[in-house]
Amino acid sequence: SSEILAYSVNPTTGALTPAETKVRGIIELEIRPEGGYLYTEAPNAAAVAYSIDPISGALTEVQTISGCGGPQAVIESSGRFLYGMGYGLTACQIDPSSGELTPVSGSPFFSKSSFSIFNLAVHPTGEFLYAVGSDSADNFFVAGYTIDAMTGALTAIQNSPFPVPNMNPEASYVYGISVEPHGNYLYVTDMN
């Protein structure tokens, strides 16, 4: 089992000092843009929500919920929705006062049997979510979705998924995905 360790950051020098925080967690971490809550994946496509003490940095578990997690989860820019890759592409609403997660109606938005997704990225405007992956024939793609600002629901962008051209012939899969801060370009990496 993995642990989450905390450090306080000196605002002048950037130096790190270990904090008295150690809780269970798995590899990926996401924090709401406004702060206050940290999310990590848990076994079986679950997510664990923690509140963050603003003085000590201590984490207190708020909730463990199935259907809201998975590896490489992302929080869109308003901090209202968390998207993960559990048993498909999952979407959950974040309660800003408690940090608790509630699955968005319609989630998961596709089943894992139709695609393999390796990573997610949110457009800087918070209007789009992108997923990099492959289909059952090992065709690499970037799937694009619009994010409903009120509900967090996802709708496939017209002509999505978009093929990833000119891949390295030795690549086993596409993995990394990132949108540059102005939202004009999306980058994808492969792995072999």
Buried (B, 14 or more C-beta within 10 A) or exposed (E): EEEBEBEBEEEEEEEEEEBEBEBBBBEBEBBBEEEBBBBBBBEEBBBBBBBBBEEEBBBEEBBBBBBBBBBBBBBBBBBBBBBBBBBBBBBBBBBBEEBBBBBBEEBBBBEBEEBBBBBBBBBBEBBBBBBBBBEEEEEBBBBBBBBBEEBBBBEEBEEBBBEBEEBEEEBEBBBBBBBEEEEEEBEBBBEE
